[in-house]
Amino acid sequence: MKKNKSNLLLYGLIIGGLIGAGLTIYYSSRFISRSKKQKRERKHKFYEGLDDIFEASAQNNNEDDSRVDKETEKGIIDELFSRAN
């Protein structure tokens, strides 16, 4: 009887380990794919925001104070890309 119980315990540990490893792989892959998707969306929103800033049609008024000259535009771009994520 003692040997039979030890075999059941061994089988239980093996099956539990396989199920645990499978669940770990499944949930970690979901987490990784979700984080990559969010990173892509943040990057897309960032570049979309840059396009809105420098696009001429996004600026409705043509006052001298509201326009961005080339030197200021380069300074803004350098500042944005010099920051660490």
Backbone torsions as a table, in degrees:
resi	resn	phi	psi	omega
1	MET	NA	-36.2	-178.9
2	LYS	-64.6	-40.2	-180.0
3	LYS	-67.0	-36.3	179.6
4	ASN	-64.4	-42.3	179.5
5	LYS	-66.1	-37.9	-179.1
6	SER	-68.2	-33.8	175.7
7	ASN	-67.1	-40.6	177.9
8	LEU	-63.2	-40.7	178.5
9	LEU	-64.0	-42.2	178.7
10	LEU	-64.1	-45.3	177.4
11	TYR	-62.4	-40.6	178.4
12	GLY	-62.7	-42.6	178.6
13	LEU	-65.3	-40.6	179.9
14	ILE	-66.2	-47.4	-179.6
15	ILE	-65.4	-41.6	178.1
16	GLY	-63.4	-39.1	177.9
17	GLY	-65.1	-41.0	178.3
18	LEU	-65.3	-42.8	179.1
19	ILE	-65.6	-42.9	178.8
20	GLY	-62.7	-42.2	178.8
21	ALA	-65.5	-39.8	178.6
22	GLY	-63.3	-44.0	178.8
23	LEU	-65.4	-38.1	178.7
24	THR	-63.4	-44.5	179.2
25	ILE	-64.6	-42.5	-178.6
26	TYR	-62.7	-50.9	-176.4
27	TYR	-72.1	-32.1	177.6
28	SER	-69.8	-36.3	177.7
29	SER	-67.6	-37.3	175.9
30	ARG	-63.8	-42.1	179.7
31	PHE	-63.7	-44.2	-179.1
32	ILE	-64.1	-44.6	-179.3
33	SER	-66.5	-37.7	179.2
34	ARG	-67.1	-40.6	180.0
35	SER	-69.0	-36.1	176.5
36	LYS	-65.7	-39.2	178.9
37	LYS	-64.2	-43.3	178.9
38	GLN	-65.1	-36.9	178.4
39	LYS	-65.2	-42.0	177.6
40	ARG	-62.5	-40.9	-179.6
41	GLU	-66.1	-40.3	178.5
42	ARG	-64.2	-41.6	179.8
43	LYS	-64.6	-41.6	179.5
44	HIS	-63.4	-43.1	179.2
45	LYS	-64.7	-35.8	179.0
46	PHE	-63.5	-49.9	-179.1
47	TYR	-69.2	-31.6	176.1
48	GLU	-65.4	-38.3	176.9
49	GLY	-65.1	-39.3	176.6
50	LEU	-62.6	-41.9	178.7
51	ASP	-61.7	-39.8	179.7
52	ASP	-66.4	-33.9	-178.8
53	ILE	-67.9	-45.3	-171.2
54	PHE	-98.6	-1.9	179.7
55	GLU	-77.6	132.9	-175.9
56	ALA	-68.4	-34.6	-178.4
57	SER	-74.0	-17.2	178.2
58	ALA	-74.7	-21.4	179.4
59	GLN	-96.9	111.5	-175.6
60	ASN	-79.7	-35.2	-177.8
61	ASN	-98.5	145.0	-175.6
62	ASN	-109.0	35.2	178.3
63	GLU	-72.5	154.1	-179.2
64	ASP	-66.2	-32.6	-177.2
65	ASP	-73.3	-28.0	-174.5
66	SER	-91.6	-12.4	-179.5
67	ARG	-80.6	149.6	179.2
68	VAL	-107.3	122.0	178.8
69	ASP	-83.3	172.3	-174.1
70	LYS	-62.9	-38.2	-178.6
71	GLU	-66.2	-42.7	177.8
72	THR	-66.4	-39.7	178.8
73	GLU	-61.0	-45.2	178.3
74	LYS	-64.4	-37.6	178.5
75	GLY	-64.7	-41.4	178.7
76	ILE	-65.3	-44.6	-179.7
77	ILE	-63.6	-43.4	178.7
78	ASP	-61.8	-41.2	-180.0
79	GLU	-65.9	-41.6	-179.7
80	LEU	-65.5	-41.8	-175.7
81	PHE	-84.1	-13.1	179.4
82	SER	-83.9	-15.0	-179.9
83	ARG	-76.1	146.5	175.7
84	ALA	-82.8	150.7	-179.3
85	ASN	-71.6	NA	NA
